[in-house]
């Protein structure tokens, strides 16, 4: 959840996870990355980094994507990405056979965003690349934390009241 009032973000930013076949054109990866960011409905300035599998550390398209967003490019070994498998929306046995992990884009985004993160945009694909966006609960000021908590408490209370109305015994007038 992102509460947006136009102020700079406070808290952990978003991460763009990318995967691609060797030699994928940079423009294809950047187009897909832009599509993922648009699907997440987040500003490019809220992006902390681009993340991927360490086997793609020198891949020109990955480096170009990070440069396009003016963020660092972080890479993770297959074991670290495999540790994210339980949180993946689209685990793949084919990807596991090729890389040693069940997903690259989703797993890299989650690994870089941290344990409290979740997928904002599950894996999307182009012909030769994949992209995903991960993040957590974001607010623009410490005061907004209270507002988010109050909103969640209110929704929980309304849900409880609705359940009580449905289960309350009826009385005759």
N, C-alpha and C positions, 0 to 999 in steps of 0.2 A: 504494500500500500504506500502511495506517495501523496502526501498532503502538500499541495502547491499553492502558495500565495505570492509567488514571484520573488521570494528571497532566496539567497544561496542555500544549497542543501547542507544539512548537518547530519553526520552519521556515515555509515558505510555506503560508498557509491555503487553503481552498477558495473557489471563486468560483461564484456562481449566475448563469448567463446567461439572459436573458429576451428574448422578442420578443412583440409583440402587434399586432393591428389597432388603429387609432385608435378611441378610445371604448370599448375593452374594459372591462367592469366590474372594479373592483379586487378584489372577492371571487373572481372567476374566476382572475385572475393569482396571487393569494395562495394559493388552493387548489392550483393547479398547482405553484407554487414549493414548497409544503410537501410535495407528492407527490414532487418531484425530490429534495428533501433526505432524505426517508424512503428513497427508492430508493438514495441514496448511503450511507445508514446513517451519517450524520455528525451530530454535535450542532450545533445552530444557533450556538453560540458559536465554532465553528471556521470560520464563514463570514466572509470578509474583506470582500466587497462584492457588490452586484448590478451586473451589467453589461449594456449593450445598445447598440444603434445610436443615434447622435446625433440622428437624426430623432425619437426617442422621449424626448428629454431632458426635455420638459415634460409627458409623458403621465402623468396622475394615477395610473393603475394601477401604473406602474413606480415612481413615487415612493412610493406606498403600500406596495409590496412591500419596498422598501429600509427604509422606516420600520418595517414589521412585524418585520423581522429586526434592526433597530437597527444597520444598516451603511450605509456610503456607497453612492451610486448613481453608477457610472462609465459614461461613454458614449464610443464610438469612432466615427470616421468610416467610411464604407463601404470606403474603400481599405485601412484598417487591418484591418477584418474580412475583406476579400477576400484579404489576405495569409495568412490562416489556412486557406484552402480545402483545401490538401493534407492538413491534419490533421482535417478534418471527416468524420464518419461518415455524414452525411446531406446532402450538398450538393444544392442545388435550383436548377434553371434558372429556375423560376417566381419564387423569391425574388430571384434575380439580376436578373431583368427589372424587378422592383418596387423594389429597394433599391440595386442596384449591387454586392451581395456575395452569395455563394452560400449563406449561412446567417447567421442573427442570433444565436440563443441559444447554439449551439455555438461559433461564432466569437468572440462577446463573452466567453464564459467562458474560452476558451483565451487570447485576447489579454490579458485582465486577469490571468490566472494565470501567464503567462510562457512562454518557450520550453521550459522543462524540464517543463512540465505536460502532462497528457493528460486526455481525457474520462473521467470517473468514471461519469457518467450521460449517454449520448447523448440527443439531442433527444426529448422527450416532448411531446405536444400535447393541448390542449383545443380547444373549438370555435373560439376566437379568439386563442389564445396558444401560445407554445412555451417550453420551459425545458430547460436542460442544466446539468450540474455538471462543473467541471474542477478538477484539483489535481495534486499530485505525490506524492513519497514523504515521509511525515510520521513523525516520531518525537517522543517526549516528553522526551528528554534526550539529551545528546551521547553518553552511555554506550550508549544504545539504538542508535546508528549502528553500533557494533561488532557488536552482536547481530544486526542486520539483515544486515550484510555476512557474518557467520559463517553465518547461516542460508542465504543465497544461495550461499555457497561450498560448504556441506554438500550442498545440493540439486544443485549442479553436479557435485560429486564422486560422489554416488550415481548420477546419470544416467550419468556416464562409466563407473562400475563395472558398471552394468547393461548398457551397450553392450558392454563387454569380455566379460562373461559370455555374451552372445548370440553373439559372434563368435569366442570362443575355440575352438580345434580340440578335438574330443573324442578322448580316448585310451581304448583298450580296457583293462579291468582285468586 
